Structure formats: structure tokens, C-alpha cells
């Protein structure tokens, strides 16, 4: 889920930014320090949108920088259990499909790809359902539900499922909608 959060922190403003207006220097330093990083309690900080307030700077002995207490607003991506997400399949392996959701990659274990017996085609790097003949391959856009999130400092793990109605490849979902519409007409 994408969120706007207010974060309190201390920022180290490098002397290279001191020729700027102080607020611009602090904003540049905060962006350099936190954007694109994964914070365990928050998620991935995508963008610092604004500095809300800052306190008096402090010079630390042996460091030419100035340290400021700062409150800033940031756009973050925080995956949450049971959230339905849209993503792109970036890799198919024997044990599962890796899907890029927001700023992170998640895994759909082979047992969670579809409600059918799934075969893995190593040569073409795809899965196909034996009964349904549905295929899942790299580049496919999918809708999935998050079933597990662990954002540790050492290892991040996000687990997905596509074994529920209207989840899976967007091609499958359109096919299901079309069939439901045809059935309704009859």
C-alpha cells in the first residue's frame, strides 16, 4: 500500500549543500539519505515530498556537517497482509514466480499460481495449467493477494497467492469476466 507518512529523524547536512537555502539543503540531504531505502517498520521510502519542520542545527566534533532534527513527509510503499496488488512477472523458476509489486519483488510459490495442476516449462520459462491450459510467463501482468510479509534488515520476503477468484494473470481475469457475461446472457 502506498502511504504518505510524517517521519521524525535527524539529518546530517553535508557541507556541499551549505551554499543552498537551509531548507533546500536539508531536503536534499534527507532525500539523499533515505529515498529508495527499506526501513523495517515503514517499508520502502520512495520520495521525500516536503520538510515540515526542522530544529536548530548542531555541529559535532570531528564532522564538518551540521546535524538537524527534522520532520518530513514521505511517500512510502508498505506491503500489508491480505492486500490485493497488481504486478509484473519478472522471473519464472521451478519453485515459483517472482512478481514486482510497487518497489519490491514478491514470490508466488508454484502451489499458489492457479487452482489447477501446474507444469513448469524450463525451456520457455513459463507455467501452464494442465486442465485449463492457462499460461503464466515473464512479462505478464497479474493481480495477487499478499499472504505473508517479512521485512527484516537481512532478508525481505513477501509471499503472494493467485488461487482465488479474479486473481492471476489479467488475461485469465478478462477470460473469466467474458465467460460470466456469456453465461448471464443465456
C-alpha positions as CSV (number, residue, x, y, z in Angstrom):
1,X,0.0,0.0,0.0
2,X,1.2,3.5,-0.8
3,X,1.1,5.9,2.0
4,X,2.1,9.5,2.9
5,X,3.8,9.4,6.3
6,X,5.3,12.0,8.6
7,X,8.7,11.0,9.8
8,X,10.9,12.5,12.6
9,X,14.6,11.9,12.2
10,X,18.0,13.6,12.4
11,X,19.7,14.5,9.2
12,X,23.3,15.2,8.5
13,X,23.7,18.1,6.1
14,X,27.0,17.7,4.2
15,X,29.0,21.0,3.6
16,X,28.4,20.6,-0.1
17,X,24.8,21.7,0.4
18,X,25.6,24.7,2.6
19,X,25.6,27.1,-0.4
20,X,21.8,26.5,-0.7
21,X,18.9,27.9,1.3
22,X,18.9,25.9,4.6
23,X,15.5,24.2,3.9
24,X,16.7,23.2,0.4
25,X,19.9,21.9,1.9
26,X,18.0,19.8,4.5
27,X,15.6,18.5,1.8
28,X,18.5,17.5,-0.5
29,X,20.3,15.7,2.4
30,X,17.2,13.8,3.6
31,X,16.4,12.7,0.0
32,X,20.0,11.5,-0.5
33,X,19.9,9.7,2.9
34,X,16.6,7.9,2.8
35,X,15.0,7.7,-0.7
36,X,15.0,4.2,-2.1
37,X,15.8,2.6,1.2
38,X,13.9,-0.1,3.0
39,X,13.0,0.8,6.6
40,X,11.8,-2.3,8.6
41,X,8.9,-0.5,10.3
42,X,7.8,1.7,7.4
43,X,8.6,-0.1,4.1
44,X,10.4,1.4,1.1
45,X,10.7,5.2,1.2
46,X,10.0,6.2,-2.4
47,X,10.1,10.0,-2.2
48,X,10.5,12.8,0.4
49,X,7.8,15.2,-0.6
50,X,8.5,18.1,1.9
51,X,10.2,19.3,5.0
52,X,7.5,20.1,7.6
53,X,9.8,21.5,10.3
54,X,13.4,21.4,11.4
55,X,15.2,22.4,14.5
56,X,18.4,24.2,15.3
57,X,21.5,22.6,13.7
58,X,24.3,21.1,15.8
59,X,28.0,20.7,14.8
60,X,29.5,17.5,16.0
61,X,33.3,17.5,16.8
62,X,35.3,15.9,14.0
63,X,32.5,16.2,11.5
64,X,32.2,19.2,9.1
65,X,28.5,18.6,8.6
66,X,25.6,20.1,10.5
67,X,23.1,17.7,12.2
68,X,19.4,18.9,12.2
69,X,16.4,17.4,13.9
70,X,13.8,17.2,11.1
71,X,10.2,16.3,10.5
72,X,9.4,15.4,6.8
73,X,6.6,13.9,4.7
74,X,7.4,10.9,2.6
75,X,5.7,8.7,0.1
76,X,6.3,5.0,1.1
77,X,5.3,1.6,-0.1
78,X,4.3,-0.8,2.7
79,X,3.1,-4.2,1.7
80,X,0.3,-5.5,4.0
81,X,-1.2,-8.9,4.5
82,X,-4.4,-9.6,2.6
83,X,-3.8,-6.6,0.3
84,X,-4.6,-7.2,-3.4
85,X,-1.7,-5.9,-5.6
86,X,-1.0,-5.5,-9.3
87,X,2.4,-6.6,-10.5
88,X,4.5,-7.8,-13.4
89,X,6.0,-11.3,-13.5
90,X,9.8,-10.7,-13.8
91,X,11.1,-14.3,-13.4
92,X,9.7,-17.8,-13.5
93,X,11.6,-20.6,-11.7
94,X,10.9,-24.2,-10.9
95,X,9.7,-23.3,-7.4
96,X,7.7,-20.1,-8.1
97,X,7.2,-16.8,-10.0
98,X,8.8,-13.6,-8.9
99,X,6.4,-10.6,-9.2
100,X,7.4,-6.9,-9.0
101,X,4.9,-5.2,-6.8
102,X,5.5,-1.5,-6.2
103,X,9.1,-1.1,-5.2
104,X,9.6,-4.7,-4.1
105,X,9.7,-8.2,-5.5
106,X,7.4,-10.9,-4.2
107,X,7.1,-14.7,-4.7
108,X,4.1,-16.7,-5.8
109,X,5.0,-20.3,-4.9
110,X,4.2,-22.8,-7.7
111,X,1.4,-24.2,-5.5
112,X,-0.2,-20.8,-5.4
113,X,-0.1,-19.9,-9.1
114,X,-3.5,-21.3,-10.0
115,X,-6.2,-23.8,-8.9
116,X,-5.0,-26.4,-11.4
117,X,-2.1,-28.9,-11.7
118,X,0.8,-26.7,-12.8
119,X,3.6,-27.8,-15.1
120,X,6.9,-25.9,-15.4
121,X,8.3,-25.4,-18.9
122,X,12.0,-24.7,-18.3
123,X,12.8,-24.1,-21.9
124,X,10.2,-21.3,-22.4
125,X,10.3,-20.2,-18.7
126,X,6.6,-20.5,-18.1
127,X,3.9,-22.3,-16.2
128,X,0.8,-23.9,-17.7
129,X,-2.3,-25.4,-16.2
130,X,-2.9,-29.0,-17.3
131,X,-6.7,-28.8,-17.3
132,X,-7.3,-25.1,-18.0
133,X,-4.4,-24.7,-20.5
134,X,-3.7,-21.3,-18.9
135,X,-0.1,-19.9,-19.2
136,X,1.9,-17.7,-17.0
137,X,5.1,-16.2,-18.3
138,X,7.6,-13.4,-17.8
139,X,6.1,-10.0,-18.6
140,X,2.5,-11.0,-17.7
141,X,0.6,-8.5,-15.5
142,X,-1.0,-10.2,-12.6
143,X,-3.3,-9.5,-9.7
144,X,-2.4,-11.3,-6.5
145,X,-3.1,-11.2,-2.7
146,X,-0.3,-10.8,-0.2
147,X,-0.4,-13.7,2.2
148,X,2.9,-13.1,4.1
149,X,5.2,-10.2,4.8
150,X,8.6,-10.2,6.5
151,X,10.7,-7.0,6.0
152,X,13.8,-7.9,8.0
153,X,17.1,-6.0,7.7
154,X,18.9,-9.0,6.4
155,X,16.2,-10.6,4.3
156,X,12.9,-9.5,2.9
157,X,10.1,-11.9,2.0
158,X,6.7,-11.2,0.5
159,X,4.5,-14.2,-0.3
160,X,1.6,-14.0,-2.8
161,X,-1.3,-16.2,-3.9
162,X,-3.3,-16.2,-7.1
163,X,-5.6,-19.1,-6.2
164,X,-8.7,-17.1,-5.6
165,X,-11.4,-15.8,-7.9
166,X,-10.4,-12.9,-10.1
167,X,-6.7,-13.2,-9.2
168,X,-3.9,-14.3,-11.5
169,X,-2.9,-13.1,-14.9
170,X,-5.0,-10.2,-16.2
171,X,-5.6,-12.3,-19.3
172,X,-7.3,-15.0,-17.2
173,X,-9.4,-12.5,-15.3
174,X,-10.7,-11.0,-18.6
175,X,-11.4,-14.5,-19.8
176,X,-13.4,-15.2,-16.6
177,X,-15.4,-12.0,-16.9
178,X,-16.2,-12.8,-20.6
179,X,-17.4,-16.3,-19.7
180,X,-19.5,-14.9,-16.8
181,X,-21.1,-12.4,-19.2
182,X,-21.9,-15.1,-21.8
183,X,-23.4,-17.3,-19.1
184,X,-25.5,-14.4,-17.9
185,X,-26.9,-13.8,-21.4
186,X,-28.1,-17.5,-21.7
